[in-house]
Amino acid sequence: MNIKTTIAALSVLSALSFGTFAAESVNTTQAQNLQPIGVISVSGITGSPMDIRQALDKKATDKGASAYRVIESYQNGNWHATAEIYQ
């Protein structure tokens, strides 16, 4: 039973620490105070707009960005989005 508690606690801590390092979505006004470092895009995503956000969060974080701003988004059978990333 002690092992189950430890695993559950580590899972919660992992989720919390991941959230700390994830890039955040910003609007145009917030982006004016940030340094742009590139553009990312994700496509072929099925599901909801939240799935697009998760994919953008992951890709921006993997590129070392602290924030991103969606500059294009559409659905044509699958979701596609393009975002500018910031440091």
Stockholm file with secondary structure:
# STOCKHOLM 1.0

chainA/1-87         MNIKTTIAALSVLSALSFGTFAAESVNTTQAQNLQPIGVISVSGITGSPMDIRQALDKKATDKGASAYRVIESYQNGNWHATAEIYQ
#=GR chainA/1-87 SS CHHHHHHHHHHHHHHHHHHHHSCEECCHHHHTTSCEEEEEEEEEECSCHHHHHHHHHHHHHHTTCSEEEEEEEEESSSEEEEEEEEC
#=GC SS_cons        CHHHHHHHHHHHHHHHHHHHHSCEECCHHHHTTSCEEEEEEEEEECSCHHHHHHHHHHHHHHTTCSEEEEEEEEESSSEEEEEEEEC
//
